[in-house]
């Protein structure tokens, strides 16, 4: 794919941006949760993991080695699995109250899929060195 690096760059930047956008709103106590600020819950801070993984993916996208393509696939698979986990955890209903999904959570899923596609279809394999 001719534009896989550019697609990967845009998707990683979108994922970093989505970590700071609202993910869910809990109507019961009027609380808005983002990827890096989940105060009052036991969800942790999954946005920080997304940022670290997207920086690792970005660094591997620009290295012209075969091992970087393979390592990038591992990072992309971890990223998409982690974002599916976040989706399931953040959107579950507890004690009859369901959170309202916001834009940030959807963007993390879309960006993770775009990153996986850009890692599955690398630029030109002839350009990569076998070392």
C-alpha positions in Angstrom: 0.0 0.0 0.0 1.4 3.3 -1.1 0.2 5.4 1.8 0.4 3.0 4.7 2.9 5.1 6.7 0.8 8.2 6.3 -2.3 6.3 7.3 -0.5 4.9 10.3 0.7 8.3 11.3 -2.8 9.9 11.0 -4.4 7.0 12.9 -1.8 7.1 15.7 -2.3 10.9 16.1 -6.1 10.3 16.1 -5.7 7.7 18.9 -3.6 10.1 21.0 -6.2 12.8 20.5 -9.0 10.4 21.4 -7.3 9.6 24.7 -8.1 13.1 25.9 -11.7 13.3 24.5 -14.7 12.1 26.6 -15.3 8.4 26.4 -18.4 7.9 28.4 -20.8 9.9 30.6 -22.4 8.4 33.7 -25.7 10.1 34.2 -26.2 8.9 37.7 -23.5 11.1 39.2 -22.9 13.4 36.2 -19.4 12.1 35.6 -17.6 12.3 32.3 -14.7 9.8 31.8 -11.8 10.2 29.4 -9.0 7.9 28.6 -6.6 9.6 30.9 -9.0 10.8 33.6 -11.3 8.2 35.1 -11.6 9.7 38.6 -13.8 7.9 41.0 -13.8 4.6 39.1 -11.6 1.5 39.1 -11.0 1.6 35.4 -7.4 2.8 35.5 -6.1 5.1 32.8 -6.2 3.2 29.5 -5.5 6.3 27.5 -1.9 6.2 28.7 -1.4 2.7 27.4 -2.9 3.8 24.1 -0.4 6.7 23.9 2.6 4.4 24.7 1.5 1.8 22.2 0.9 4.4 19.4 4.3 5.9 20.0 5.9 2.5 19.7 3.9 1.8 16.5 4.9 5.2 15.1 8.6 4.5 15.8 8.4 1.1 14.1 6.6 2.4 11.1 9.6 4.5 10.1 12.3 1.9 10.5 13.1 0.1 7.3 13.7 -3.4 8.7 11.8 -6.6 8.5 11.8 -7.1 12.3 10.1 -3.7 12.7 7.2 -4.8 10.5 6.8 -8.0 12.6 7.1 -6.0 15.9 4.5 -3.5 14.6 2.0 -6.3 14.0 2.4 -7.4 17.6 1.9 -3.9 18.9 -1.1 -3.3 16.6 -2.7 -6.6 17.8 -2.2 -5.7 21.4 -3.6 -2.2 20.7 -6.8 -3.5 19.1 -7.3 -6.2 21.8 -6.8 -3.6 24.5 -9.3 -1.2 22.9 -11.9 -3.9 22.6 -11.4 -4.6 26.3 -11.8 -0.9 27.1 -15.0 -0.8 25.0 -16.4 -3.7 26.9 -15.4 -2.4 30.3 -16.5 1.3 29.8 -19.9 0.5 28.2 -21.2 -2.2 30.6 -24.2 -1.5 32.7 -24.0 -1.7 36.4 -26.9 -1.9 38.9 -29.3 -0.8 36.2 -27.4 2.3 35.1 -25.9 2.3 31.6 -23.2 4.9 30.6 -23.7 7.1 27.6 -21.0 6.5 25.0 -19.2 9.6 23.7 -17.0 10.3 20.6 -13.6 9.5 22.2 -14.4 5.8 22.7 -15.6 5.4 19.1 -12.5 7.1 17.8 -10.2 4.8 19.7 -11.8 1.8 18.0 -11.6 3.3 14.6 -8.0 4.4 15.0 -7.0 1.0 16.3 -8.5 -0.7 13.2 -6.8 1.8 10.9 -3.5 1.2 12.7 -3.9 -2.6 12.2 -4.7 -2.1 8.5 -1.6 0.1 8.0 0.5 -2.5 9.8 -0.9 -5.4 7.7 -0.2 -3.6 4.4 3.3 -2.2 4.7 4.8 0.2 2.1 6.9 -1.6 -0.3 8.5 -4.8 0.9 11.5 -4.3 -1.5 12.5 -1.2 0.4 13.0 -3.1 3.7 16.4 -4.6 4.7 16.5 -8.2 5.9 18.7 -7.5 8.8 
